[in-house]
Amino acid sequence: MSFNNRMKQFFTPEVRPEVQKVLDKETLTNMYRISLAVLFIEIISLIIFIVNAISQSELSHHDIVSLVLVLSFMVVCCVGSLMARQILKKDELHHKAVEIVKIIFFIGFTAWAILSDFRHYRVSEQMLTFFAVELVMVCFAAFKPWLSVVLMGGAYLALYVVLMKFDGAAKIQPLNYFSLCFLSIFGMILAYHDRLGMVSDRLELKDIAEKYEQLSLHDQLTGLRNRHALTEDEPRLLNHVLCVYMIDIDYFKMLNDRYGHQVGDQILVKTAEVLNDLFPECYIYRYGGDEFLVVSENSEGILHNNAINEFTWKNKRRKIRVTLCCGSAEGMPVSHEDFSDLINKSDAELYKVKKASHEGNGYTQYQ
């Protein structure tokens, strides 16, 4: 990668939309919490100020300015926290709206810090508020790198201009001051890239976990849920009236032996498609081999319809008539044992149906 591309990636990195949403939400949440924390501190400061003011006969100009600054910053905190809270309540965060709130938050806090420290500077006190605020921004505010340069550089430049107009910034060492400015900007950019990397890694791990969970709960060939998924689903199925169907492909072993396992696999996939069409709102599982389990909360006996007695699988070379056998059982299981018994009953009914069908003693293929 060329130097220009490296610089472009450093200052204007490409961010996936899902990563940007997480960054926006986390930054806005941080700002909301910071606003509340600072508001709490300022309330305590105001209480202390009022207690001291009561003991004094009159307020000095310095005290009045301090009171105005505290009250103004409390307003900034309230506005910032309310704006952040309103946006966080929405189901979908709009990036531009979040960026605007973040910039307003930064400018509001920085302006208050500059005014506060200018007051300290005039009476030869230490300027700590501004640097504390900018440190908070470095640690908790995720701005795009180019915007970090503009905002953080602008904040340091604004304070320096104020001091220059007052006394030529006589009490400031320019080299140290702007070195700290550079470090703040660089730190803010590095913090952004760190957050970007962590969020990307977290989402990637989440995607991998979801894929593995999907694989663990679904049959790889048919895409239907598997027996492990049945165990996961069982608690939500209890205490409901259920109709359980155990279905298999008649003479599937013969089909496998005659046409080969590849055709057998394709017939299994086709069977899964047929069952998905037939039971659009039911739990469908590949129970094992050519056996499929359907759990339905609709006990109206869908499978009595003779139209789904069989289906035809075909490819370019051959056409095969596939017949399904089904056994069913109905009940309201309240425990694992009840649920297992219901499945076993449907399996037993399937065995009866298959036996009767093969022996031709009057059973239909659906019970």
C-alpha positions in Angstrom: 0.0 0.0 0.0 1.4 3.4 -1.0 2.0 6.2 1.5 -1.0 8.2 0.1 -3.3 5.2 0.5 -2.1 4.7 4.0 -2.8 8.3 4.9 -6.2 8.1 3.3 -7.0 5.0 5.3 -5.7 6.6 8.5 -7.7 9.8 8.2 -10.8 8.5 6.2 -11.1 4.8 7.0 -13.9 2.8 5.3 -16.5 1.7 7.9 -19.1 -0.9 7.3 -22.7 0.4 8.1 -23.3 -2.1 10.9 -20.0 -1.1 12.5 -20.8 2.6 12.2 -24.2 1.9 14.0 -22.4 0.3 16.9 -19.9 3.1 17.1 -22.6 5.7 17.0 -24.6 4.0 19.7 -21.6 3.5 22.0 -20.4 7.1 21.6 -23.8 8.5 22.2 -24.3 6.3 25.3 -20.9 7.5 26.6 -21.8 11.1 26.1 -25.2 10.6 27.8 -23.5 9.1 30.8 -20.7 11.7 30.9 -23.4 14.5 30.8 -25.2 12.9 33.8 -21.9 12.4 35.7 -20.8 16.0 35.1 -24.3 17.3 35.9 -24.1 15.5 39.3 -20.7 17.0 40.0 -21.9 20.5 39.1 -24.9 20.1 41.3 -22.6 19.3 44.3 -20.5 22.3 43.3 -23.5 24.5 43.3 -24.7 23.2 46.7 -21.2 23.9 48.1 -21.2 27.4 46.5 -24.7 28.2 48.0 -23.5 27.1 51.5 -20.4 29.3 51.2 -22.4 32.2 49.8 -24.9 32.1 52.8 -22.0 32.5 55.2 -20.7 35.6 53.3 -22.2 39.0 53.5 -22.0 39.6 49.8 -20.8 37.9 46.6 -17.7 39.0 44.8 -17.5 39.4 41.0 -15.4 36.2 40.9 -18.2 34.4 42.7 -20.9 35.6 40.4 -18.9 34.6 37.3 -18.3 31.1 38.9 -22.1 30.8 39.5 -22.9 31.8 36.0 -20.4 29.2 34.6 -21.7 26.4 36.8 -25.3 27.2 35.8 -24.5 27.5 32.1 -22.6 24.2 32.2 -25.5 22.5 34.0 -27.7 23.7 31.1 -25.3 22.3 28.6 -25.3 18.9 30.4 -29.0 18.8 30.5 -29.4 19.6 26.9 -26.7 17.2 25.9 -28.2 14.3 27.9 -31.7 15.0 26.7 -30.7 15.1 23.0 -28.6 11.8 23.4 -31.5 10.1 25.3 -34.0 11.0 22.6 -31.9 9.7 19.8 -31.0 6.5 21.7 -34.7 5.8 22.2 -35.2 5.4 18.4 -35.0 1.9 16.9 -32.8 3.1 14.1 -30.0 5.6 14.7 -29.4 8.1 11.9 -25.6 8.6 11.5 -25.9 12.3 10.5 -28.1 13.1 13.5 -25.7 11.3 15.8 -22.8 13.2 14.3 -24.5 16.6 14.8 -25.3 15.8 18.5 -21.7 14.6 19.0 -20.3 17.8 17.5 -22.7 20.0 19.6 -21.7 18.0 22.7 -18.0 18.6 21.9 -18.4 22.3 21.2 -20.6 22.9 24.2 -18.2 21.2 26.7 -15.1 22.8 25.0 -16.6 26.3 25.1 -17.4 25.9 28.8 -13.9 24.6 29.5 -12.3 27.5 27.7 -14.4 30.1 29.6 -13.7 28.3 32.9 -9.9 28.1 32.3 -9.7 31.7 31.0 -11.1 32.8 34.3 -8.4 30.8 36.1 -5.8 32.1 33.8 -6.7 35.7 34.5 -6.0 35.2 38.3 -2.9 33.1 37.6 -4.5 29.8 38.6 -3.9 26.4 37.0 -5.8 25.6 33.8 -7.1 22.1 34.4 -10.7 22.1 33.2 -9.9 22.4 29.5 -7.3 19.7 29.5 -9.6 17.4 31.6 -12.5 17.9 29.1 -10.3 17.2 26.1 -8.9 14.1 27.8 -12.5 12.9 28.3 -13.1 13.5 24.6 -10.0 11.5 23.6 -11.1 8.6 25.8 -14.8 8.4 25.2 -15.8 10.3 22.0 -15.4 8.4 18.7 -15.0 11.0 15.9 -13.8 10.2 12.5 -10.0 11.0 12.3 -10.4 14.0 10.0 -13.1 15.4 12.2 -10.9 14.7 15.3 -8.3 17.0 13.7 -10.8 19.7 13.1 -12.5 19.6 16.5 -9.5 19.0 18.7 -7.2 21.3 16.8 -9.9 23.9 16.7 -10.4 23.6 20.5 -6.7 24.1 21.3 -6.4 27.0 18.8 -9.5 28.7 20.2 -8.1 28.7 23.7 -4.7 29.9 22.5 -6.4 32.8 20.6 -8.3 33.8 23.7 -5.1 33.8 25.7 -3.2 35.7 23.0 -5.8 38.5 23.0 -5.6 38.8 26.7 -1.9 39.0 27.3 -0.2 37.5 24.3 -0.4 34.0 26.0 2.6 35.1 28.1 2.1 32.3 30.7 1.9 29.5 28.0 4.9 27.7 26.5 3.8 27.4 22.8 6.0 24.3 22.1 4.6 22.4 25.1 1.0 23.6 24.4 1.0 22.6 20.8 2.8 19.4 21.5 0.0 18.5 23.8 -2.4 19.5 21.1 -0.7 17.1 18.7 -0.8 14.3 21.2 -4.5 14.9 21.9 -5.3 14.7 18.2 -3.1 11.7 17.6 -4.6 10.0 20.7 -8.1 10.7 19.6 -7.4 9.2 16.1 -5.7 6.1 17.6 -8.6 5.6 20.0 -11.0 5.8 17.1 -9.1 3.1 15.2 -8.9 1.0 18.3 -12.7 1.2 18.8 -13.2 0.6 15.1 -11.1 -2.6 15.3 -12.7 -3.8 18.5 -16.3 -3.3 17.2 -15.4 -5.0 13.8 -13.8 -8.0 15.6 -16.8 -8.2 18.0 -19.3 -8.2 15.1 -17.2 -10.7 13.2 -17.1 -13.0 16.2 -20.9 -12.6 16.6 -21.4 -13.5 13.0 -19.2 -16.6 13.4 -21.0 -17.6 16.5 -24.4 -17.2 14.8 -23.2 -19.3 11.8 -21.9 -22.1 14.1 -25.2 -21.9 16.0 -27.1 -22.2 12.7 -25.0 -25.2 11.7 -25.5 -26.8 15.1 -29.3 -26.4 14.9 -29.8 -27.2 11.2 -29.3 -30.3 9.0 -26.6 -29.5 6.5 -28.3 -31.3 3.6 -31.9 -30.2 3.8 -31.6 -27.0 5.8 -34.3 -28.2 8.2 -33.8 -28.0 12.0 -32.2 -31.1 13.6 -32.7 -33.1 16.8 -30.5 -30.7 18.7 -32.8 -27.9 17.7 -35.7 -30.0 18.8 -34.2 -30.1 22.3 -33.8 -26.3 22.2 -37.4 -25.8 21.0 -39.0 -28.2 23.5 -39.5 -25.8 26.4 -41.6 -23.4 24.2 -43.7 -26.3 22.9 -44.7 -27.6 26.3 -48.2 -26.7 27.7 -49.6 -26.4 24.2 -52.0 -28.7 22.3 -49.8 -30.2 19.7 -50.2 -32.5 16.7 -47.0 -34.4 16.1 -46.3 -36.1 12.7 -43.6 -38.6 12.1 -43.0 -38.9 8.3 -40.7 -41.0 6.3 -40.1 -41.8 2.6 -41.5 -45.1 1.7 -39.0 -47.6 0.3 -36.2 -45.0 0.6 -33.5 -47.7 1.1 -34.6 -49.3 -2.2 -34.4 -45.9 -3.9 -31.0 -45.4 -2.5 -29.8 -48.8 -3.6 -31.3 -48.5 -7.1 -30.4 -44.9 -8.0 -27.5 -44.1 -5.7 -26.9 -41.9 -2.7 -26.7 -38.7 -4.7 -30.2 -39.2 -6.0 -31.3 -40.2 -2.5 -29.9 -37.0 -1.1 -31.7 -35.0 -3.8 -35.0 -36.7 -2.9 -34.4 -35.8 0.8 -33.9 -32.2 -0.2 -37.1 -32.3 -2.3 -39.0 -33.9 0.6 -37.9 -31.0 2.9 -39.2 -28.5 0.3 -42.5 -30.3 0.1 -42.9 -30.3 3.9 -41.9 -26.6 4.2 -44.7 -25.8 1.7 -47.2 -28.0 3.5 -46.4 -26.8 7.0 -45.4 -23.1 6.6 -45.9 -22.2 10.2 -44.8 -25.4 11.9 -41.6 -26.8 13.4 -40.1 -29.2 10.9 -37.1 -31.4 11.8 -35.0 -34.0 10.0 -35.3 -36.6 12.7 -32.8 -39.0 11.3 -32.1 -40.7 7.9 -35.3 -40.4 5.9 -37.5 -39.6 8.9 -38.9 -36.1 9.4 -40.7 -34.8 12.4 -43.4 -32.1 12.2 -44.8 -30.4 15.3 -47.9 -28.4 14.7 -50.2 -26.3 17.0 -52.9 -26.8 14.3 -54.6 -30.1 15.1 -57.0 -30.1 12.2 -55.2 -33.0 10.5 -53.6 -31.4 7.5 -52.1 -34.7 6.3 -55.5 -36.2 5.6 -55.4 -34.4 2.3 -54.7 -37.1 -0.3 -53.2 -34.6 -2.6 -49.9 -34.7 -0.7 -49.9 -38.5 -0.6 -47.0 -38.5 -3.0 -44.8 -36.2 -5.1 -42.6 -36.6 -8.2 -38.9 -36.0 -8.2 -37.2 -35.6 -11.5 -34.1 -34.5 -13.2 -32.9 -34.5 -16.8 -32.4 -38.3 -16.8 -35.2 -39.7 -14.8 -38.5 -39.2 -13.0 -39.2 -40.9 -9.7 -42.5 -41.2 -7.9 -41.9 -40.6 -4.1 -44.5 -41.8 -1.6 -44.6 -40.5 2.0 -45.9 -42.4 5.0 -47.0 -40.6 8.2 -48.1 -41.4 11.7 -49.6 -38.8 14.0 -50.3 -38.3 17.6 -52.1 -35.4 19.5 -51.8 -34.2 23.0 -50.7 -31.4 25.4 -47.3 -32.3 26.9 -46.4 -30.6 30.1 -43.0 -32.2 30.7 -40.1 -33.7 28.7 -41.4 -37.2 29.3 -44.9 -36.2 27.9 -43.2 -34.7 24.9 -41.1 -37.8 24.3 -44.2 -40.0 24.7 -46.0 -38.0 22.0 -43.1 -38.4 19.6 -43.0 -42.1 20.3 -46.7 -42.5 19.7 -46.4 -40.8 16.3 -43.5 -43.1 15.5 -45.5 -46.1 16.5 -48.4 -44.9 14.3 -46.0 -44.5 11.5 -44.9 -48.1 11.9 -48.5 -49.3 11.8 -49.2 -47.2 8.7 -46.2 -48.5 6.9 -46.9 -52.1 7.8 -50.5 -51.9 6.7 -49.6 -50.1 3.5 -47.0 -52.7 2.6 -49.2 -55.6 3.5 -52.2 -54.1 1.8 -54.7 -54.7 4.7 -56.8 -51.6 4.3 -54.7 -48.9 6.0 -54.3 -45.6 4.1 -50.9 -44.0 4.1 -52.1 -41.3 6.5 -53.3 -41.7 10.1 
